[in-house]
């Protein structure tokens, strides 16, 4: 009996030989671009743990931040994706 495991993609950078995921919004933007086959070469975003304003190049698989250039990584991980923020109900 083979059950199919639930997996999802996760985007992040390799920093000091450890995987550091990007914020969920940026992961979703990168994944949507990846699924559409339209790889960003100049995706600009804010990521505090990388030193601020960053630029991702999906074709060269790199994220350039004020601190350093880091390898951009897409990996498949076990489990369901994070549901994201819940929208507040308007009163």
PyMOL Python script that loads the backbone (N, CA, C, O; Angstrom):
from pymol import cmd

cmd.read_pdbstr("""\
ATOM      1  N   UNK A   1       0.841  -1.164   0.000  1.00  0.00           N
ATOM      2  CA  UNK A   1       0.000   0.000   0.000  1.00  0.00           C
ATOM      3  C   UNK A   1       0.899   1.245   0.000  1.00  0.00           C
ATOM      4  O   UNK A   1       1.659   1.476   0.941  1.00  0.00           O
ATOM      5  N   UNK A   2       0.799   2.033  -1.063  1.00  0.00           N
ATOM      6  CA  UNK A   2       1.652   3.219  -1.128  1.00  0.00           C
ATOM      7  C   UNK A   2       0.786   4.472  -1.042  1.00  0.00           C
ATOM      8  O   UNK A   2      -0.032   4.749  -1.919  1.00  0.00           O
ATOM      9  N   UNK A   3       0.986   5.195   0.005  1.00  0.00           N
ATOM     10  CA  UNK A   3       0.274   6.456   0.164  1.00  0.00           C
ATOM     11  C   UNK A   3       1.134   7.570  -0.401  1.00  0.00           C
ATOM     12  O   UNK A   3       2.341   7.624  -0.165  1.00  0.00           O
ATOM     13  N   UNK A   4       0.498   8.453  -1.147  1.00  0.00           N
ATOM     14  CA  UNK A   4       1.280   9.569  -1.671  1.00  0.00           C
ATOM     15  C   UNK A   4       1.431  10.616  -0.574  1.00  0.00           C
ATOM     16  O   UNK A   4       0.459  11.064   0.035  1.00  0.00           O
ATOM     17  N   UNK A   5       2.678  10.985  -0.351  1.00  0.00           N
ATOM     18  CA  UNK A   5       2.959  11.971   0.682  1.00  0.00           C
ATOM     19  C   UNK A   5       2.635  13.362   0.154  1.00  0.00           C
ATOM     20  O   UNK A   5       2.807  13.649  -1.031  1.00  0.00           O
ATOM     21  N   UNK A   6       2.169  14.210   1.044  1.00  0.00           N
ATOM     22  CA  UNK A   6       1.912  15.600   0.692  1.00  0.00           C
ATOM     23  C   UNK A   6       3.235  16.354   0.782  1.00  0.00           C
ATOM     24  O   UNK A   6       3.938  16.299   1.791  1.00  0.00           O
ATOM     25  N   UNK A   7       3.550  17.051  -0.290  1.00  0.00           N
ATOM     26  CA  UNK A   7       4.769  17.859  -0.325  1.00  0.00           C
ATOM     27  C   UNK A   7       4.433  19.232  -0.893  1.00  0.00           C
ATOM     28  O   UNK A   7       3.368  19.434  -1.478  1.00  0.00           O
ATOM     29  N   UNK A   8       5.343  20.158  -0.715  1.00  0.00           N
ATOM     30  CA  UNK A   8       5.189  21.486  -1.306  1.00  0.00           C
ATOM     31  C   UNK A   8       6.559  22.113  -1.524  1.00  0.00           C
ATOM     32  O   UNK A   8       7.528  21.744  -0.861  1.00  0.00           O
ATOM     33  N   UNK A   9       6.641  23.068  -2.460  1.00  0.00           N
ATOM     34  CA  UNK A   9       7.918  23.741  -2.702  1.00  0.00           C
ATOM     35  C   UNK A   9       8.174  24.816  -1.653  1.00  0.00           C
ATOM     36  O   UNK A   9       7.248  25.416  -1.108  1.00  0.00           O
ATOM     37  N   UNK A  10       9.440  25.039  -1.391  1.00  0.00           N
ATOM     38  CA  UNK A  10       9.853  26.083  -0.457  1.00  0.00           C
ATOM     39  C   UNK A  10      11.046  26.800  -1.077  1.00  0.00           C
ATOM     40  O   UNK A  10      11.974  26.155  -1.565  1.00  0.00           O
ATOM     41  N   UNK A  11      11.028  28.128  -1.061  1.00  0.00           N
ATOM     42  CA  UNK A  11      12.102  28.941  -1.622  1.00  0.00           C
ATOM     43  C   UNK A  11      12.897  29.590  -0.510  1.00  0.00           C
ATOM     44  O   UNK A  11      12.330  30.050   0.482  1.00  0.00           O
ATOM     45  N   UNK A  12      14.203  29.629  -0.672  1.00  0.00           N
ATOM     46  CA  UNK A  12      15.051  30.273   0.317  1.00  0.00           C
ATOM     47  C   UNK A  12      16.460  30.415  -0.209  1.00  0.00           C
ATOM     48  O   UNK A  12      16.719  30.240  -1.400  1.00  0.00           O
ATOM     49  N   UNK A  13      17.364  30.732   0.693  1.00  0.00           N
ATOM     50  CA  UNK A  13      18.770  30.881   0.332  1.00  0.00           C
ATOM     51  C   UNK A  13      19.622  29.990   1.222  1.00  0.00           C
ATOM     52  O   UNK A  13      19.233  29.633   2.334  1.00  0.00           O
ATOM     53  N   UNK A  14      20.775  29.647   0.713  1.00  0.00           N
ATOM     54  CA  UNK A  14      21.760  28.930   1.520  1.00  0.00           C
ATOM     55  C   UNK A  14      22.684  29.981   2.117  1.00  0.00           C
ATOM     56  O   UNK A  14      23.396  30.683   1.399  1.00  0.00           O
ATOM     57  N   UNK A  15      22.661  30.077   3.436  1.00  0.00           N
ATOM     58  CA  UNK A  15      23.471  31.056   4.153  1.00  0.00           C
ATOM     59  C   UNK A  15      24.215  30.307   5.238  1.00  0.00           C
ATOM     60  O   UNK A  15      23.600  29.695   6.112  1.00  0.00           O
ATOM     61  N   UNK A  16      25.549  30.354   5.185  1.00  0.00           N
ATOM     62  CA  UNK A  16      26.389  29.644   6.141  1.00  0.00           C
ATOM     63  C   UNK A  16      26.023  28.151   6.189  1.00  0.00           C
ATOM     64  O   UNK A  16      25.927  27.552   7.260  1.00  0.00           O
ATOM     65  N   UNK A  17      25.827  27.578   5.016  1.00  0.00           N
ATOM     66  CA  UNK A  17      25.528  26.157   4.808  1.00  0.00           C
ATOM     67  C   UNK A  17      24.208  25.708   5.432  1.00  0.00           C
ATOM     68  O   UNK A  17      24.014  24.518   5.682  1.00  0.00           O
ATOM     69  N   UNK A  18      23.301  26.652   5.683  1.00  0.00           N
ATOM     70  CA  UNK A  18      21.968  26.318   6.183  1.00  0.00           C
ATOM     71  C   UNK A  18      20.929  26.958   5.279  1.00  0.00           C
ATOM     72  O   UNK A  18      21.145  28.034   4.721  1.00  0.00           O
ATOM     73  N   UNK A  19      19.798  26.278   5.142  1.00  0.00           N
ATOM     74  CA  UNK A  19      18.689  26.794   4.349  1.00  0.00           C
ATOM     75  C   UNK A  19      17.914  27.816   5.175  1.00  0.00           C
ATOM     76  O   UNK A  19      17.508  27.535   6.303  1.00  0.00           O
ATOM     77  N   UNK A  20      17.713  29.000   4.606  1.00  0.00           N
ATOM     78  CA  UNK A  20      16.934  30.057   5.254  1.00  0.00           C
ATOM     79  C   UNK A  20      15.764  30.401   4.335  1.00  0.00           C
ATOM     80  O   UNK A  20      15.976  30.989   3.275  1.00  0.00           O
ATOM     81  N   UNK A  21      14.532  30.046   4.716  1.00  0.00           N
ATOM     82  CA  UNK A  21      13.395  30.318   3.840  1.00  0.00           C
ATOM     83  C   UNK A  21      13.106  31.812   3.720  1.00  0.00           C
ATOM     84  O   UNK A  21      13.311  32.581   4.659  1.00  0.00           O
ATOM     85  N   UNK A  22      12.627  32.199   2.543  1.00  0.00           N
ATOM     86  CA  UNK A  22      12.169  33.563   2.343  1.00  0.00           C
ATOM     87  C   UNK A  22      10.785  33.712   2.973  1.00  0.00           C
ATOM     88  O   UNK A  22      10.150  32.714   3.315  1.00  0.00           O
ATOM     89  N   UNK A  23      10.316  34.943   3.128  1.00  0.00           N
ATOM     90  CA  UNK A  23       8.976  35.140   3.679  1.00  0.00           C
ATOM     91  C   UNK A  23       7.956  34.491   2.736  1.00  0.00           C
ATOM     92  O   UNK A  23       8.208  34.336   1.541  1.00  0.00           O
ATOM     93  N   UNK A  24       6.815  34.121   3.290  1.00  0.00           N
ATOM     94  CA  UNK A  24       5.810  33.382   2.523  1.00  0.00           C
ATOM     95  C   UNK A  24       5.362  34.126   1.270  1.00  0.00           C
ATOM     96  O   UNK A  24       5.185  33.507   0.221  1.00  0.00           O
ATOM     97  N   UNK A  25       5.177  35.440   1.361  1.00  0.00           N
ATOM     98  CA  UNK A  25       4.742  36.200   0.192  1.00  0.00           C
ATOM     99  C   UNK A  25       5.768  36.091  -0.932  1.00  0.00           C
ATOM    100  O   UNK A  25       5.401  35.884  -2.088  1.00  0.00           O
ATOM    101  N   UNK A  26       7.042  36.229  -0.602  1.00  0.00           N
ATOM    102  CA  UNK A  26       8.073  36.147  -1.635  1.00  0.00           C
ATOM    103  C   UNK A  26       8.174  34.731  -2.193  1.00  0.00           C
ATOM    104  O   UNK A  26       8.391  34.548  -3.391  1.00  0.00           O
ATOM    105  N   UNK A  27       8.017  33.723  -1.325  1.00  0.00           N
ATOM    106  CA  UNK A  27       8.029  32.336  -1.807  1.00  0.00           C
ATOM    107  C   UNK A  27       6.889  32.122  -2.799  1.00  0.00           C
ATOM    108  O   UNK A  27       7.075  31.487  -3.837  1.00  0.00           O
ATOM    109  N   UNK A  28       5.709  32.654  -2.477  1.00  0.00           N
ATOM    110  CA  UNK A  28       4.552  32.481  -3.363  1.00  0.00           C
ATOM    111  C   UNK A  28       4.783  33.181  -4.700  1.00  0.00           C
ATOM    112  O   UNK A  28       4.468  32.628  -5.753  1.00  0.00           O
ATOM    113  N   UNK A  29       5.335  34.400  -4.661  1.00  0.00           N
ATOM    114  CA  UNK A  29       5.622  35.128  -5.901  1.00  0.00           C
ATOM    115  C   UNK A  29       6.629  34.367  -6.769  1.00  0.00           C
ATOM    116  O   UNK A  29       6.440  34.250  -7.980  1.00  0.00           O
ATOM    117  N   UNK A  30       7.693  33.851  -6.156  1.00  0.00           N
ATOM    118  CA  UNK A  30       8.694  33.090  -6.905  1.00  0.00           C
ATOM    119  C   UNK A  30       8.101  31.798  -7.465  1.00  0.00           C
ATOM    120  O   UNK A  30       8.365  31.434  -8.612  1.00  0.00           O
ATOM    121  N   UNK A  31       7.299  31.107  -6.653  1.00  0.00           N
ATOM    122  CA  UNK A  31       6.706  29.846  -7.115  1.00  0.00           C
ATOM    123  C   UNK A  31       5.727  30.078  -8.259  1.00  0.00           C
ATOM    124  O   UNK A  31       5.702  29.304  -9.216  1.00  0.00           O
ATOM    125  N   UNK A  32       4.923  31.130  -8.174  1.00  0.00           N
ATOM    126  CA  UNK A  32       3.990  31.445  -9.261  1.00  0.00           C
ATOM    127  C   UNK A  32       4.748  31.718 -10.556  1.00  0.00           C
ATOM    128  O   UNK A  32       4.339  31.265 -11.625  1.00  0.00           O
ATOM    129  N   UNK A  33       5.831  32.444 -10.463  1.00  0.00           N
ATOM    130  CA  UNK A  33       6.663  32.719 -11.633  1.00  0.00           C
ATOM    131  C   UNK A  33       7.269  31.424 -12.171  1.00  0.00           C
ATOM    132  O   UNK A  33       7.284  31.191 -13.380  1.00  0.00           O
ATOM    133  N   UNK A  34       7.765  30.588 -11.268  1.00  0.00           N
ATOM    134  CA  UNK A  34       8.372  29.309 -11.638  1.00  0.00           C
ATOM    135  C   UNK A  34       7.351  28.417 -12.360  1.00  0.00           C
ATOM    136  O   UNK A  34       7.651  27.830 -13.399  1.00  0.00           O
ATOM    137  N   UNK A  35       6.141  28.326 -11.791  1.00  0.00           N
ATOM    138  CA  UNK A  35       5.105  27.470 -12.388  1.00  0.00           C
ATOM    139  C   UNK A  35       4.672  27.984 -13.760  1.00  0.00           C
ATOM    140  O   UNK A  35       4.317  27.199 -14.639  1.00  0.00           O
ATOM    141  N   UNK A  36       4.704  29.305 -13.938  1.00  0.00           N
ATOM    142  CA  UNK A  36       4.318  29.902 -15.219  1.00  0.00           C
ATOM    143  C   UNK A  36       5.437  29.792 -16.255  1.00  0.00           C
ATOM    144  O   UNK A  36       5.223  30.077 -17.433  1.00  0.00           O
ATOM    145  N   UNK A  37       6.630  29.378 -15.818  1.00  0.00           N
ATOM    146  CA  UNK A  37       7.762  29.272 -16.728  1.00  0.00           C
ATOM    147  C   UNK A  37       8.380  30.616 -17.064  1.00  0.00           C
ATOM    148  O   UNK A  37       9.161  30.734 -18.008  1.00  0.00           O
ATOM    149  N   UNK A  38       8.023  31.634 -16.280  1.00  0.00           N
ATOM    150  CA  UNK A  38       8.513  32.994 -16.509  1.00  0.00           C
ATOM    151  C   UNK A  38       9.442  33.366 -15.359  1.00  0.00           C
ATOM    152  O   UNK A  38       9.034  34.041 -14.414  1.00  0.00           O
ATOM    153  N   UNK A  39      10.699  32.918 -15.447  1.00  0.00           N
ATOM    154  CA  UNK A  39      11.634  33.108 -14.347  1.00  0.00           C
ATOM    155  C   UNK A  39      12.076  34.563 -14.233  1.00  0.00           C
ATOM    156  O   UNK A  39      12.531  35.167 -15.204  1.00  0.00           O
ATOM    157  N   UNK A  40      11.935  35.112 -13.033  1.00  0.00           N
ATOM    158  CA  UNK A  40      12.372  36.478 -12.769  1.00  0.00           C
ATOM    159  C   UNK A  40      13.891  36.574 -12.867  1.00  0.00           C
ATOM    160  O   UNK A  40      14.608  35.684 -12.409  1.00  0.00           O
ATOM    161  N   UNK A  41      14.371  37.645 -13.458  1.00  0.00           N
ATOM    162  CA  UNK A  41      15.810  37.919 -13.425  1.00  0.00           C
ATOM    163  C   UNK A  41      16.099  39.132 -12.551  1.00  0.00           C
ATOM    164  O   UNK A  41      17.254  39.430 -12.248  1.00  0.00           O
ATOM    165  N   UNK A  42      15.038  39.827 -12.151  1.00  0.00           N
ATOM    166  CA  UNK A  42      15.228  41.020 -11.310  1.00  0.00           C
ATOM    167  C   UNK A  42      14.033  41.209 -10.380  1.00  0.00           C
ATOM    168  O   UNK A  42      13.297  42.190 -10.487  1.00  0.00           O
ATOM    169  N   UNK A  43      13.854  40.271  -9.480  1.00  0.00           N
ATOM    170  CA  UNK A  43      12.769  40.303  -8.511  1.00  0.00           C
ATOM    171  C   UNK A  43      13.284  41.012  -7.250  1.00  0.00           C
ATOM    172  O   UNK A  43      14.134  40.479  -6.537  1.00  0.00           O
ATOM    173  N   UNK A  44      12.765  42.210  -6.985  1.00  0.00           N
ATOM    174  CA  UNK A  44      13.221  43.006  -5.843  1.00  0.00           C
ATOM    175  C   UNK A  44      12.277  42.817  -4.667  1.00  0.00           C
ATOM    176  O   UNK A  44      11.058  42.820  -4.838  1.00  0.00           O
ATOM    177  N   UNK A  45      12.837  42.652  -3.473  1.00  0.00           N
ATOM    178  CA  UNK A  45      12.018  42.421  -2.287  1.00  0.00           C
ATOM    179  C   UNK A  45      12.805  42.773  -1.036  1.00  0.00           C
ATOM    180  O   UNK A  45      14.029  42.899  -1.066  1.00  0.00           O
ATOM    181  N   UNK A  46      12.075  42.930   0.070  1.00  0.00           N
ATOM    182  CA  UNK A  46      12.676  43.225   1.369  1.00  0.00           C
ATOM    183  C   UNK A  46      12.742  41.945   2.179  1.00  0.00           C
ATOM    184  O   UNK A  46      11.737  41.249   2.329  1.00  0.00           O
ATOM    185  N   UNK A  47      13.914  41.630   2.700  1.00  0.00           N
ATOM    186  CA  UNK A  47      14.092  40.447   3.544  1.00  0.00           C
ATOM    187  C   UNK A  47      15.038  40.855   4.673  1.00  0.00           C
ATOM    188  O   UNK A  47      16.254  40.916   4.488  1.00  0.00           O
ATOM    189  N   UNK A  48      14.466  41.131   5.841  1.00  0.00           N
ATOM    190  CA  UNK A  48      15.250  41.673   6.962  1.00  0.00           C
ATOM    191  C   UNK A  48      16.421  40.776   7.350  1.00  0.00           C
ATOM    192  O   UNK A  48      17.513  41.277   7.617  1.00  0.00           O
ATOM    193  N   UNK A  49      16.214  39.447   7.387  1.00  0.00           N
ATOM    194  CA  UNK A  49      17.292  38.569   7.848  1.00  0.00           C
ATOM    195  C   UNK A  49      18.428  38.427   6.833  1.00  0.00           C
ATOM    196  O   UNK A  49      19.436  37.778   7.115  1.00  0.00           O
ATOM    197  N   UNK A  50      18.268  39.031   5.656  1.00  0.00           N
ATOM    198  CA  UNK A  50      19.360  39.049   4.677  1.00  0.00           C
ATOM    199  C   UNK A  50      19.978  40.446   4.565  1.00  0.00           C
ATOM    200  O   UNK A  50      20.830  40.679   3.708  1.00  0.00           O
ATOM    201  N   UNK A  51      19.560  41.359   5.412  1.00  0.00           N
ATOM    202  CA  UNK A  51      20.178  42.685   5.426  1.00  0.00           C
ATOM    203  C   UNK A  51      19.387  43.777   4.760  1.00  0.00           C
ATOM    204  O   UNK A  51      19.883  44.895   4.618  1.00  0.00           O
ATOM    205  N   UNK A  52      18.146  43.484   4.338  1.00  0.00           N
ATOM    206  CA  UNK A  52      17.319  44.541   3.772  1.00  0.00           C
ATOM    207  C   UNK A  52      16.837  44.248   2.365  1.00  0.00           C
ATOM    208  O   UNK A  52      16.336  43.163   2.072  1.00  0.00           O
ATOM    209  N   UNK A  53      16.999  45.246   1.495  1.00  0.00           N
ATOM    210  CA  UNK A  53      16.480  45.176   0.132  1.00  0.00           C
ATOM    211  C   UNK A  53      17.318  44.210  -0.695  1.00  0.00           C
ATOM    212  O   UNK A  53      18.539  44.348  -0.771  1.00  0.00           O
ATOM    213  N   UNK A  54      16.665  43.233  -1.315  1.00  0.00           N
ATOM    214  CA  UNK A  54      17.370  42.177  -2.057  1.00  0.00           C
ATOM    215  C   UNK A  54      16.862  42.096  -3.494  1.00  0.00           C
ATOM    216  O   UNK A  54      15.808  42.635  -3.831  1.00  0.00           O
ATOM    217  N   UNK A  55      17.633  41.412  -4.328  1.00  0.00           N
ATOM    218  CA  UNK A  55      17.241  41.144  -5.699  1.00  0.00           C
ATOM    219  C   UNK A  55      17.509  39.674  -5.994  1.00  0.00           C
ATOM    220  O   UNK A  55      18.610  39.173  -5.768  1.00  0.00           O
ATOM    221  N   UNK A  56      16.478  38.988  -6.504  1.00  0.00           N
ATOM    222  CA  UNK A  56      16.620  37.577  -6.868  1.00  0.00           C
ATOM    223  C   UNK A  56      16.690  37.445  -8.383  1.00  0.00           C
ATOM    224  O   UNK A  56      15.953  38.109  -9.112  1.00  0.00           O
ATOM    225  N   UNK A  57      17.579  36.585  -8.840  1.00  0.00           N
ATOM    226  CA  UNK A  57      17.681  36.222 -10.244  1.00  0.00           C
ATOM    227  C   UNK A  57      17.460  34.713 -10.315  1.00  0.00           C
ATOM    228  O   UNK A  57      18.337  33.927  -9.957  1.00  0.00           O
ATOM    229  N   UNK A  58      16.268  34.322 -10.783  1.00  0.00           N
ATOM    230  CA  UNK A  58      15.912  32.908 -10.800  1.00  0.00           C
ATOM    231  C   UNK A  58      16.688  32.134 -11.858  1.00  0.00           C
ATOM    232  O   UNK A  58      16.905  30.933 -11.701  1.00  0.00           O
ATOM    233  N   UNK A  59      17.107  32.793 -12.927  1.00  0.00           N
ATOM    234  CA  UNK A  59      17.860  32.094 -13.972  1.00  0.00           C
ATOM    235  C   UNK A  59      19.273  31.765 -13.505  1.00  0.00           C
ATOM    236  O   UNK A  59      19.798  30.690 -13.797  1.00  0.00           O
ATOM    237  N   UNK A  60      19.887  32.704 -12.773  1.00  0.00           N
ATOM    238  CA  UNK A  60      21.232  32.449 -12.255  1.00  0.00           C
ATOM    239  C   UNK A  60      21.194  31.808 -10.866  1.00  0.00           C
ATOM    240  O   UNK A  60      22.234  31.436 -10.321  1.00  0.00           O
ATOM    241  N   UNK A  61      19.999  31.680 -10.301  1.00  0.00           N
ATOM    242  CA  UNK A  61      19.783  31.061  -8.981  1.00  0.00           C
ATOM    243  C   UNK A  61      20.614  31.745  -7.898  1.00  0.00           C
ATOM    244  O   UNK A  61      21.391  31.115  -7.181  1.00  0.00           O
ATOM    245  N   UNK A  62      20.416  33.072  -7.810  1.00  0.00           N
ATOM    246  CA  UNK A  62      21.159  33.848  -6.821  1.00  0.00           C
ATOM    247  C   UNK A  62      20.264  34.949  -6.248  1.00  0.00           C
ATOM    248  O   UNK A  62      19.389  35.482  -6.931  1.00  0.00           O
ATOM    249  N   UNK A  63      20.506  35.272  -4.979  1.00  0.00           N
ATOM    250  CA  UNK A  63      19.882  36.424  -4.323  1.00  0.00           C
ATOM    251  C   UNK A  63      21.013  37.340  -3.892  1.00  0.00           C
ATOM    252  O   UNK A  63      21.937  36.920  -3.195  1.00  0.00           O
ATOM    253  N   UNK A  64      20.932  38.587  -4.311  1.00  0.00           N
ATOM    254  CA  UNK A  64      21.935  39.576  -3.943  1.00  0.00           C
ATOM    255  C   UNK A  64      21.316  40.494  -2.896  1.00  0.00           C
ATOM    256  O   UNK A  64      20.257  41.085  -3.111  1.00  0.00           O
ATOM    257  N   UNK A  65      21.999  40.601  -1.759  1.00  0.00           N
ATOM    258  CA  UNK A  65      21.532  41.464  -0.676  1.00  0.00           C
ATOM    259  C   UNK A  65      22.628  42.471  -0.354  1.00  0.00           C
ATOM    260  O   UNK A  65      23.734  42.372  -0.884  1.00  0.00           O
ATOM    261  N   UNK A  66      22.328  43.451   0.519  1.00  0.00           N
ATOM    262  CA  UNK A  66      23.387  44.382   0.925  1.00  0.00           C
ATOM    263  C   UNK A  66      24.555  43.665   1.611  1.00  0.00           C
ATOM    264  O   UNK A  66      25.683  44.158   1.585  1.00  0.00           O
ATOM    265  N   UNK A  67      24.293  42.509   2.223  1.00  0.00           N
ATOM    266  CA  UNK A  67      25.332  41.767   2.931  1.00  0.00           C
ATOM    267  C   UNK A  67      26.205  40.925   2.010  1.00  0.00           C
ATOM    268  O   UNK A  67      27.423  40.868   2.179  1.00  0.00           O
ATOM    269  N   UNK A  68      25.573  40.267   1.027  1.00  0.00           N
ATOM    270  CA  UNK A  68      26.280  39.206   0.311  1.00  0.00           C
ATOM    271  C   UNK A  68      25.418  38.724  -0.855  1.00  0.00           C
ATOM    272  O   UNK A  68      24.272  39.149  -1.005  1.00  0.00           O
ATOM    273  N   UNK A  69      25.967  37.849  -1.666  1.00  0.00           N
ATOM    274  CA  UNK A  69      25.200  37.113  -2.668  1.00  0.00           C
ATOM    275  C   UNK A  69      25.028  35.688  -2.138  1.00  0.00           C
ATOM    276  O   UNK A  69      25.982  35.071  -1.666  1.00  0.00           O
ATOM    277  N   UNK A  70      23.803  35.180  -2.224  1.00  0.00           N
ATOM    278  CA  UNK A  70      23.492  33.856  -1.692  1.00  0.00           C
ATOM    279  C   UNK A  70      22.879  32.985  -2.786  1.00  0.00           C
ATOM    280  O   UNK A  70      22.161  33.495  -3.646  1.00  0.00           O
ATOM    281  N   UNK A  71      23.152  31.679  -2.767  1.00  0.00           N
ATOM    282  CA  UNK A  71      22.478  30.779  -3.709  1.00  0.00           C
ATOM    283  C   UNK A  71      20.973  30.730  -3.423  1.00  0.00           C
ATOM    284  O   UNK A  71      20.551  30.555  -2.279  1.00  0.00           O
ATOM    285  N   UNK A  72      20.178  30.887  -4.475  1.00  0.00           N
ATOM    286  CA  UNK A  72      18.719  30.763  -4.374  1.00  0.00           C
ATOM    287  C   UNK A  72      18.368  29.289  -4.553  1.00  0.00           C
ATOM    288  O   UNK A  72      18.830  28.644  -5.494  1.00  0.00           O
ATOM    289  N   UNK A  73      17.548  28.763  -3.646  1.00  0.00           N
ATOM    290  CA  UNK A  73      17.245  27.336  -3.644  1.00  0.00           C
ATOM    291  C   UNK A  73      15.727  27.128  -3.629  1.00  0.00           C
ATOM    292  O   UNK A  73      15.002  27.771  -2.870  1.00  0.00           O
ATOM    293  N   UNK A  74      15.273  26.219  -4.483  1.00  0.00           N
ATOM    294  CA  UNK A  74      13.885  25.734  -4.430  1.00  0.00           C
ATOM    295  C   UNK A  74      13.973  24.280  -4.033  1.00  0.00           C
ATOM    296  O   UNK A  74      14.615  23.479  -4.712  1.00  0.00           O
ATOM    297  N   UNK A  75      13.323  23.939  -2.928  1.00  0.00           N
ATOM    298  CA  UNK A  75      13.353  22.546  -2.498  1.00  0.00           C
ATOM    299  C   UNK A  75      11.929  22.072  -2.229  1.00  0.00           C
ATOM    300  O   UNK A  75      11.031  22.860  -1.930  1.00  0.00           O
ATOM    301  N   UNK A  76      11.758  20.770  -2.345  1.00  0.00           N
ATOM    302  CA  UNK A  76      10.460  20.153  -2.074  1.00  0.00           C
ATOM    303  C   UNK A  76      10.519  19.571  -0.672  1.00  0.00           C
ATOM    304  O   UNK A  76      11.393  18.762  -0.360  1.00  0.00           O
ATOM    305  N   UNK A  77       9.586  19.989   0.167  1.00  0.00           N
ATOM    306  CA  UNK A  77       9.567  19.546   1.558  1.00  0.00           C
ATOM    307  C   UNK A  77       8.272  18.802   1.859  1.00  0.00           C
ATOM    308  O   UNK A  77       7.255  19.001   1.194  1.00  0.00           O
ATOM    309  N   UNK A  78       8.329  17.946   2.868  1.00  0.00           N
ATOM    310  CA  UNK A  78       7.157  17.174   3.271  1.00  0.00           C
ATOM    311  C   UNK A  78       6.143  18.061   3.969  1.00  0.00           C
ATOM    312  O   UNK A  78       6.495  19.054   4.606  1.00  0.00           O
ATOM    313  N   UNK A  79       4.870  17.682   3.838  1.00  0.00           N
ATOM    314  CA  UNK A  79       3.795  18.387   4.530  1.00  0.00           C
ATOM    315  C   UNK A  79       3.068  19.351   3.619  1.00  0.00           C
ATOM    316  O   UNK A  79       3.493  19.631   2.498  1.00  0.00           O
ATOM    317  N   UNK A  80       1.962  19.848   4.135  1.00  0.00           N
ATOM    318  CA  UNK A  80       1.156  20.812   3.388  1.00  0.00           C
ATOM    319  C   UNK A  80       1.796  22.191   3.489  1.00  0.00           C
ATOM    320  O   UNK A  80       2.480  22.489   4.468  1.00  0.00           O
ATOM    321  N   UNK A  81       1.580  23.032   2.484  1.00  0.00           N
ATOM    322  CA  UNK A  81       2.138  24.382   2.565  1.00  0.00           C
ATOM    323  C   UNK A  81       1.469  25.186   3.673  1.00  0.00           C
ATOM    324  O   UNK A  81       0.337  24.901   4.064  1.00  0.00           O
ATOM    325  N   UNK A  82       2.170  26.178   4.167  1.00  0.00           N
ATOM    326  CA  UNK A  82       1.619  27.068   5.184  1.00  0.00           C
ATOM    327  C   UNK A  82       0.412  27.781   4.584  1.00  0.00           C
ATOM    328  O   UNK A  82       0.475  28.225   3.437  1.00  0.00           O
ATOM    329  N   UNK A  83      -0.685  27.903   5.330  1.00  0.00           N
ATOM    330  CA  UNK A  83      -1.888  28.520   4.763  1.00  0.00           C
ATOM    331  C   UNK A  83      -1.753  30.017   4.524  1.00  0.00           C
ATOM    332  O   UNK A  83      -2.582  30.605   3.828  1.00  0.00           O
ATOM    333  N   UNK A  84      -0.732  30.639   5.084  1.00  0.00           N
ATOM    334  CA  UNK A  84      -0.573  32.091   4.925  1.00  0.00           C
ATOM    335  C   UNK A  84      -1.401  32.822   5.965  1.00  0.00           C
ATOM    336  O   UNK A  84      -1.995  32.216   6.857  1.00  0.00           O
ATOM    337  N   UNK A  85      -1.424  34.113   5.830  1.00  0.00           N
ATOM    338  CA  UNK A  85      -2.183  34.912   6.793  1.00  0.00           C
ATOM    339  C   UNK A  85      -3.676  34.784   6.519  1.00  0.00           C
ATOM    340  O   UNK A  85      -4.110  34.735   5.368  1.00  0.00           O
ATOM    341  N   UNK A  86      -4.433  34.731   7.575  1.00  0.00           N
ATOM    342  CA  UNK A  86      -5.889  34.714   7.418  1.00  0.00           C
ATOM    343  C   UNK A  86      -6.363  36.149   7.268  1.00  0.00           C
ATOM    344  O   UNK A  86      -5.906  37.054   7.966  1.00  0.00           O
ATOM    345  N   UNK A  87      -7.283  36.330   6.346  1.00  0.00           N
ATOM    346  CA  UNK A  87      -7.823  37.672   6.147  1.00  0.00           C
ATOM    347  C   UNK A  87      -8.798  37.997   7.267  1.00  0.00           C
ATOM    348  O   UNK A  87      -9.628  37.171   7.648  1.00  0.00           O
ATOM    349  N   UNK A  88      -8.685  39.201   7.784  1.00  0.00           N
ATOM    350  CA  UNK A  88      -9.597  39.615   8.849  1.00  0.00           C
ATOM    351  C   UNK A  88     -10.967  39.851   8.255  1.00  0.00           C
ATOM    352  O   UNK A  88     -11.111  40.406   7.166  1.00  0.00           O
ATOM    353  N   UNK A  89     -11.982  39.409   9.007  1.00  0.00           N
ATOM    354  CA  UNK A  89     -13.358  39.645   8.557  1.00  0.00           C
ATOM    355  C   UNK A  89     -13.723  41.093   8.818  1.00  0.00           C
ATOM    356  O   UNK A  89     -13.424  41.651   9.874  1.00  0.00           O
ATOM    357  N   UNK A  90     -14.371  41.682   7.838  1.00  0.00           N
ATOM    358  CA  UNK A  90     -14.795  43.080   8.011  1.00  0.00           C
ATOM    359  C   UNK A  90     -16.080  43.104   8.814  1.00  0.00           C
ATOM    360  O   UNK A  90     -16.998  42.320   8.573  1.00  0.00           O
ATOM    361  N   UNK A  91     -16.129  44.007   9.760  1.00  0.00           N
ATOM    362  CA  UNK A  91     -17.301  44.084  10.662  1.00  0.00           C
ATOM    363  C   UNK A  91     -18.484  44.716   9.977  1.00  0.00           C
ATOM    364  O   UNK A  91     -19.546  44.859  10.584  1.00  0.00           O
TER     365      UNK A  91
END
""", "prot")
cmd.dss("prot")
cmd.show_as("cartoon", "prot")
cmd.util.cbc("prot")
cmd.orient("prot")
